[in-house]
Amino acid sequence: MLLVNTDYIAGKELEMLELVKGSTIQTKNIGKDITQSFKNIVGGELKYYTKMMNEARDIATGRMIEAAEALGADAIVNIRYATSGIMQGAAEVMAYGTAVKYINK
């Protein structure tokens, strides 16, 4: 499955199918949260949170791909990611784009 953040694929004529999306909600581990809070004092990257958000994006992307495959799509164009706070200590990551089929394979 080809994934692009443009609204076209060079050399391909596309049939737009529909919007596909995938999401996940991730929470912080209280033990990791405490240790990461010490970074506020000295500064630096919050590596645990970086890892958590990367994993969340991977899960959301995978779910978006599954939705596109169910439609028989060849690719997803115009992919975007969004995040939002759901409650204290929890964040949603959503991946969305347009599932397409190649007209000229």
N, C-alpha and C positions, 0 to 999 in steps of 0.2 A: 504494500500500500504506500503510494507516494503521498507525502505530506508537505505542503508548501504554504507560505503565508502571503502569497500573491493570489490575484484572482484569475490567473491564467497559468497554463503550462506550455512552454515554448514548443511549437510544432504539433500541438494537439488541439483538436476541436472538441469541446466539452459539452456534454448534456448535463445540466444541473439537476440533481435529484432532490435533495432537501437538506435542511439544517441538521447536523448531527452534533451531539454533545456528550460529554462525559464529565463526571465530577466525583469528588471525594471530600470528606471532612476529616481533618487530622487534629488530634489533640496533643498537648504537651505532656510528657511524663513528668510528674511532680519532682522526682529526684533530679532529673536532667534540668528541669526548670530552675531549681535552686542553684545548681552549679553554674548554669548559664547566666543567672542574674549577677553573679560576681563579675562578669565581663563588663557590666555597666560601670563598675568602679574603675577598671583598668583599661577598658576599651578593647577592640579587636573583633574579629569575626565570630559570630555565634554559630559555630560549626554544626552543632546538633540541629539547630533550626534550619540551616542551609540544607543539610541532609534530609530532614523531614519534608521540606518543601519540594526538593527535587524528587523524592519518592512520591509525593502527592501529585506532582505534575505527570510523572510516569503513569500512575494509576489512572488519572483523568484522561490522559492521552490514549491509553489502552482501551478504556471504555468507549471513547469516541470512535476509535478504529473499529471496535466490535459493532457499533451501531451502523457504521458505513458498510462494513462487510455484509451485514444482514440485508442491506439494500442492493447488494451486488455492485457496489462502487469500485472504481479502479483507483481513485485518489480522493484526497480531501484538500480543498483549496481555501484560501483566505482564513487560515487557522489563527485563532486568538486565544489568549489565556486571561482569566480574571480570578481575582482572589477577594475574599471578604471575610470579615470577622463574624462568626456565628454567635459566640458567647465568649466570655473570658476564658482564654486558654484554648480556643478552638478556631480553626480557619477552614474555609471551603476553598478549593481550587477547582475551577471549571475550565475545560478545554472545549472549544466549539469551532465549527467551520462548515463548509458546504461540501457534501458528498457529490461526486461527479463520476460519470462514465465517459470513457473515450469514444468519440464517434468514429474517428479514424485511427485504428490501432496500428 
